[in-house]
Every structure is written in structure tokens, then in C-alpha cells.
Amino acid sequence: MPTTTAPPNAAAAGQIHLGDLTVNRLGYGAMRITGPGIWGPPKDHDAAIKTLRRAVELGVNFIDTADSYGPNVSEELIAEALHPYPKGLVIATKGGWERVGPGQWIHNASPKHLEEAVEGSLKRLKLDRIDVYQLHIPDPAVSFIASMETLEKLRQQGKIRHLALSNVALEYVERARKITPIVSVQNRYSFADREWDFLLDFCEKNGIAFIPWAPLGQNREAHDLLEKFAKELDASPLQVALAWLLRRSPVTLPIPGTSSPKHVEENIVAAALKLPDAIYKQLEAVTPPPASLR
């Protein structure tokens, strides 16, 4: 009898809580399904739709997006591909950044804009309530407290289920938690870029999910090490990087993004990849110079 290999499944990474929600601990980041510069529609619309559907078929039940991805394009594609949504699928979106062109981002976390952003995301995603809504980044021209109080008001109105933060320092998390419960924090983080180690440790201590973006980091020497270990494990460099993140803390929730169904499958293999102690420790020891948030 021929043997068959079961497809990868995000459930192999275990589960994590976002308030009263439970999701598999390997999600999908929907930024890359837009056009170049995270601007406009994708070059291959059908591939974007297939990618989203394939991710869900392989056990992904947490999708991260933002109104600024496109802008609006990512949210619209998610609804086109997946609505009516399968039971248990959690879509997290963000507001507080606006777009004026490819690769260009400007702050706007004013109360008025956030109210409009939430209404826009509800409409595009075809939702009555957003499960997880993240302030995309604090606005230096707007009171952070005013931004969070606006989002908390929208939560109390039933338009948002849970609130979260993105691209923040610890002080913002502490200030936000005085206003409303925070279920997750999303910052740049990888084996090769551990500037936010202390923030991840804080999240772990306080039961807050930590969503790392840019899992490969930006360090060439570190990438050479990653490629070496990937060959040893018969895996891809990204699979090894994701496996390291999953082992780093029980509250990490990686969200690798791609616009290719094939790459989605490859990424989800990382859910079941177990790193030997020696490899994990060598990756953990990589300490490149810290880079500021972008």
C-alpha cells in the first residue's frame, strides 16, 4: 500500500488565548497579498484568494491585517475569499496609519479617524464586530490616552470584541491596560532581532499574546547561520525561524505572510518542527545591534 503524508496543520503549534478566544499558535499575516509597496491590488488576484483559503484549510484560524494594507485591499480580499467566515476564525485588523502612496505611511490615530477606521473595517470585512482591533502605532501628534479611550468606547459599543497594540514600547502597554484589557502586542521580533525581549517577557508574565513580525530579521550573518541549520534539518530558513519563535515563549503567535498557496503550506510545516536544543540555543545567542521600530 502506498503511504500518504498528511498535510501540515497550524494546530500542531498548539493554541493560545486572546481574551475569551482561542486560536492555533501559527497564524497568517495578510499584508503581502496587496500590490507592490503594500499598495493597490495584487498582481495575481486569484493567487491571493487561493492563498487565504489554503491557509484556513491548513488550520490557520488567526488572520492579521490592517486598513492601511492596500489601503483597504487586504481586508476586502479576506472578505471575498472567506466570507461567510468559518466558525472559530479570528480576524485581527488595525487602524492608526494612513497611506498616501506605495511604501508611504503617515500617522493618524485621532479619535475621529479611528472611529471612521473601525466603521470602514467592519464594512469591508463584512463583520458586525471585530474580534481583535489593534492600534497600529501610537501617533506622536495625538494623545495616546485619547486614542485608547476612543477604541475603548467603540469596544463598549459592541463594535470591537478585544483591543490590542502594535509597534509599541512597554510604557504604552502599561498605560493602555489602565484603560482597557489588552489581549496582544505586535512588534518586530525574531531570533536575529531581539530588541523587544523584555516586552515579550512582560507579555508572557501577564498572559498577553505577543505577535512577532519580520521573523527573519535583517542580519546577514544571522541569515547564514539560519541557512546552515535549515540544511541540517531538511527545512527552509523561514521554517527554522518560525520554529524558534514558537519555542521562545508560549505566548508567541507568529504570522508569516505570503501571496503564494505553496509558501503557505511550507510555512505551516513549521508548526510541527522541533528544534534540537543546540540549534535553539545558538539562534538565541544571536545579538545584532538593535534597530528602531519602523
Secondary structure by P-SEA (a helix, b strand, c coil): cbbbbccccccccccccccccccccbbbbcccccccccccccccaaaaaaaaaaaaaacccbbbbccccccaaaaaaaaaccccccccbbbbbbcccccccccbbbbbccaaaaaaaaaaaaaaaccccccbbbcccccccccaaaaaaaaaaaaaaccccccccccccaaaaaaaaacccccccccccccccccaaaaaaaaaaabbbbbbcccccccaaaaaaaaaaaaaacccaaaaaaaaaaaccccbbbbbbbccaaaaaaaaccccccccaaaaaaaaaccccccccc
